[in-house]
Amino acid sequence: MQRHPMRRVTIVIEALAREALCRLLTEAGAQGFTIFPVESHGAHAAQPSDIAEFGTLQCEAVVRPAAAEELLQSLFRDFFPRYAVIVYESEVWVLRPEKF
């Protein structure tokens, strides 16, 4: 069984950015991603998820390393100035690289 290195990019962002985020992920080469509502607690106090438009989303995308780099640069340049957003990246290994 061979494992293939990829990157998981995790984005925690205000729900108002959902459409723009989905567009960016697709343009950056993400074959798929998962988005789900979350509650967050941090520097800007608690962000409840009971009102969808004002909630917080978490997005997980597993992508090839080059796509991760492009995605991180675009998020830093275009999303950080406009939205409340946290981004982190981790190395993961997958068994079926053609899915990514």
N, C-alpha and C positions, 0 to 999 in steps of 0.2 A: 504494500500500500504506500503510495507516494503522496506526500503532503506538499502543497504549493503555497509560498508566502504571498500574503495580501495585506491590505491595511483596512482596519475598521475605523471609520470616521464617525464620531458621535457628536451630534449637534443638539443642544438644548436651546430653544429659541421661542420667542413669543409667537402665538398662533397667527397673528396678522401677517407673518412672513411666509406662511405655508405655500402659497402659490408660487412665489418667487423662488423659494427653496427647492420645490419640486422641479421647477424649470432648470435651475442651476445644476442640480444633481444629474438630470438627464443630459444636459449639455456637457457636463464634465466626464461623462462616460459610465455612470452608474447603471448597471443592467437592472437593478431593482433596489429597493430600500424599504425600510419599515418606519412608520411614523405612528406614535401613540401619544395620547395626552398624559401629562404628568403634573404633579404639584411640586413646586420648588420653594426652597427656603434659602435665602442667601443675603447678600449685601443690600438688596432692595426689598427686604422683608419677604413675607410669604406671598406666593402667587397661587391662589386657589384655582382649581380647574372646573368649578361649577358653571362658569359662563364661558362657553367655547371660544367666542371671539377674543376674549381677553385672557385666555389661559396660556399655558406653556406646553410646547410639544417637544418630544425627544425623537430624534431621527437617527437611525443606525444604517450605515451603508458600508458594505464590504466591497472594496474596489482594488484595482491594480495599483501599484505604487505611483506610477506616473499620474493616474487619475486622482489619487489622493493629494498629490502635490498641487495639481491644478485647482482642485476643490478648495484646499486650505488657502491658497492665494486669493481666490475669488471671494471666499467668505471674509477674509481679512480686509480686502479692498472694498467690497461692495456691501457687506452686511454689518460688519462691526460698527460703522458710523451711523447706521440707520435703525438697528434693532438691538434689543437686549438679547445677547447670544453668548453661549459658552461652547467651545469646540475642543475636543481632544481626539487624539489618534492613537491607535495601538496596532501592534503587529499581530496578525492571526495567520493560521494555516488552514487551507481548505483542501478537500479531497477531490472536488470536481471544478477545476479552474475555468472550464468553459461556461459555467454559470455566472461568472463574474467578468 
